[in-house]
Amino acid sequence: MTYSNSTPFTPALAELAIRGELKLLELEHLPIERCIGRYLRQDIYPERDNPPFDRVCMDGIAVSSRTVREGVRRFAIEASQQAGAVPMVLGHERNAIEVMTGAVVPEGTDCIIPLEEYESGPDGVLLHAHAKSEPFRNIQRKGEDGSPDVAMLKSGARLGAPELAIVASAGLASVAVSREPKFMVVSTGDELVDPGQPITDFQVRRSNAHAVVGALHNRGFGHVGNDHIRDDEGAMRERLLKHLEERDILVLSGGVSKGKFDLVPKVLKEIGVREVFAQVAQRPGAPMWFGVGPGGQLVFGLPGNPVATLVCLIRFVIQAAERAMGALDRPAEHIMLVSPVKRGRAMTYYLPVTLKLGESGKPGAEPQPTNGPGDFLGLAGTDGFVELPPRPEGFEAGFVAPLHRW
């Protein structure tokens, strides 16, 4: 797909351009205990009706509702029906069967009276005056939740704890999921020094890479490498070429602007990475670069300022990685501002926020503007950022905007 780079992309156009370059990652079959956080690549159907029988929903006694409506209030207990036991048949309509949650409803009964609505004695049980006896009370009917011809989960669903339970209920010991993308996080620059190493007055700590790696791990990505390349064109070419051969997604921090030592775009072009765009109309994060390697690898050149780095990672990179795994599109989360923003921007503005309850008792976002794109200290304690449209005059309290969580 070809785009003109004569003017900066809007975030929406940048997202569309990235999506147009995505290739679906290969699928693999894994045992369900290794599938947490993965994306399905098959539809999941019940192996039988769900539930597969009329199921007892509360501990109590199973009776005929018609018998209760005829005025019978005392019942003899014939037997006990446990979950997982062979279904029983009520021998006499004026009797009851003690039942446990999850058991099959005994044949000849159609109402479960819970423990709280009767008294037990040597002669059986006596229903309280307020005991109710509607047909199928406290009974989940066979097939009520699903049938074998209707998918319980669709391909593209993310497998969290509830979804794994659904897969297991279908009788599947393994399932088809997308392979995880292999990331390499690369920071560039002679000024960067790793934590724990000696540092001079004119250098800074290499912190962006740790934030990026942490954010990727926090979203469930396990194959994440981490590299630091100095401002040496030869070394950069060699290392980036190696990473390109071994990884699906490269995330570079710094060196993508127009300075003398911003070598990344030039080197990427030399090793076969095709530039898709190099500017996005957004603050922070305008000098964001995106390209595609000869094998379809995704290459993101994120700005070096820490706030811009994290914003672009969350807004574009993670979203692209999830889509490459076949993730279903999810509706954006929206939230209202609980305080006004006095000054906006002439382009899309990503504003850090903390989440709180507003005066109305509804959840809202409290703006936490940083002291510029380099103020990573200002992000501490924030929950994410809102995406505000171009509007230099600012935004009133109550304005609703998309929320992106860290």
Stockholm file with secondary structure:
# STOCKHOLM 1.0

chainA/1-406         MTYSNSTPFTPALAELAIRGELKLLELEHLPIERCIGRYLRQDIYPERDNPPFDRVCMDGIAVSSRTVREGVRRFAIEASQQAGAVPMVLGHERNAIEVMTGAVVPEGTDCIIPLEEYESGPDGVLLHAHAKSEPFRNIQRKGEDGSPDVAMLKSGARLGAPELAIVASAGLASVAVSREPKFMVVSTGDELVDPGQPITDFQVRRSNAHAVVGALHNRGFGHVGNDHIRDDEGAMRERLLKHLEERDILVLSGGVSKGKFDLVPKVLKEIGVREVFAQVAQRPGAPMWFGVGPGGQLVFGLPGNPVATLVCLIRFVIQAAERAMGALDRPAEHIMLVSPVKRGRAMTYYLPVTLKLGESGKPGAEPQPTNGPGDFLGLAGTDGFVELPPRPEGFEAGFVAPLHRW
#=GR chainA/1-406 SS CCCCCSSCBCHHHHHHHHHHHCCCCCEEEEEGGGCTTCBBSSCBCCSSCBSSSCEECSSEEEECHHHHHTTCCEEEEEEEECTTSCCCBCSCTTEEEEECTTCBCCBTCCEEEEGGGEEEETTEEEECTTCCCCTTBTEECTTSSBCTTSCSBCTTCBCCHHHHHHHHHTTCSEEEEECCCCEEEEEECTTEECTTSCCCTTCEECCHHHHHHHHHHHTTCCCEEEEEECSCHHHHHHHHHHHHHHCSEEEEESCCSSSTTCCHHHHHHHTTCEEEESCBSEESCCSCEEEECTTSCEEEEECSSHHHHHHHIIIIIHHHHHHHTTCCCCCCEEEEESSCBSCCCSSEEEEEEEEEECTTSSEEEEECCCSSTTCGGGGTTCCEEEEECSCTTCBCTTCEEEEEEC
#=GC SS_cons         CCCCCSSCBCHHHHHHHHHHHCCCCCEEEEEGGGCTTCBBSSCBCCSSCBSSSCEECSSEEEECHHHHHTTCCEEEEEEEECTTSCCCBCSCTTEEEEECTTCBCCBTCCEEEEGGGEEEETTEEEECTTCCCCTTBTEECTTSSBCTTSCSBCTTCBCCHHHHHHHHHTTCSEEEEECCCCEEEEEECTTEECTTSCCCTTCEECCHHHHHHHHHHHTTCCCEEEEEECSCHHHHHHHHHHHHHHCSEEEEESCCSSSTTCCHHHHHHHTTCEEEESCBSEESCCSCEEEECTTSCEEEEECSSHHHHHHHIIIIIHHHHHHHTTCCCCCCEEEEESSCBSCCCSSEEEEEEEEEECTTSSEEEEECCCSSTTCGGGGTTCCEEEEECSCTTCBCTTCEEEEEEC
//
